[in-house]
Amino acid sequence: MEYHNPVLLKEAVDGLHVEDDGVYVDVTFGGGGHSREILARLGERGRLIAFDQDEDAARNAIDDERFLLIGENFRFIKRFLKFNGIVKVDGVLGDFGVSSHQFDIPERGFSTRFDAELDMRMSQQNPVSAFEVVNNYEEAALRNVLSMYGELRNAGAIAKTIVQQRAEAPIKTTEGLKQALKKFLPQHKEHKILAQIYQAIRIEVNQEVQVLKEFLMQTAEILNTGGRLSLISYHSLEDRLVKRFIRNGKFEGEPEKDFYGNINVPFKKVGGLITPSAEEIKVNNRARSAKLRIAEKL
């Protein structure tokens, strides 16, 4: 697909255990690859609701009476399902990576390959862009973003340099950011370090960690007993949150226990961690860091 090559397509949809008359949600519609596969397995009475906050994704909407595309962030999943008369569903699929389309359109500012304005917004309605983060965040806040979301050991030094450079003139473009941080980008590691910096800024711009937490907490409420979660993550921050939530029903600390000391969690994991095959990575290099976890509602 030109818009986005779906990652772990068969494995992720297999994980949903699609029933003919079930109701399913694809919270990251994108190019619609996963959604089309779900629809192919649904019967006439089945339903699929998809979410995508990126206005560009609406061009990929599927002409099928069983399908509904909601142009909103999936952090509002419960609200918009209820608005459309749906209280419970049988499965939820999420592919949390940035789409190939978003990476490949230079003006979106997601990719280190192009010079473009600092943007990185997954929704153009978002008032906070990468420009705002780079040019207006205080040094301590910038350091925290780069450390937490980019896992950069020298986050403090990078943040300090950004603040010094922007004092002379605003950093407006991806190339401007790259030039400002040139001393931190040795040739043999330039792409890797830039990718970490971009990842950190992008996660902050789109509140990706907070959005994922809010979404996961709602899945326990909207899934029927026996319903499935099928979730694909691309970096350790996301995967850790998904793994902990499935195991403990929360993101920190130990799982809840009842009066008798029995562990009380909403999900049980199904199988182990699933990663792309060498063949899939060869065809789609962006799949290389993908991790799929599947869980069932108890």
Summary of the structure (lengths in Angstrom):
residues: 298
radius of gyration: 20.1
end to end distance: 35.8
largest distance: 63.4
contacts: 934
relative contact order: 0.14
helix: 46%
strand: 15%
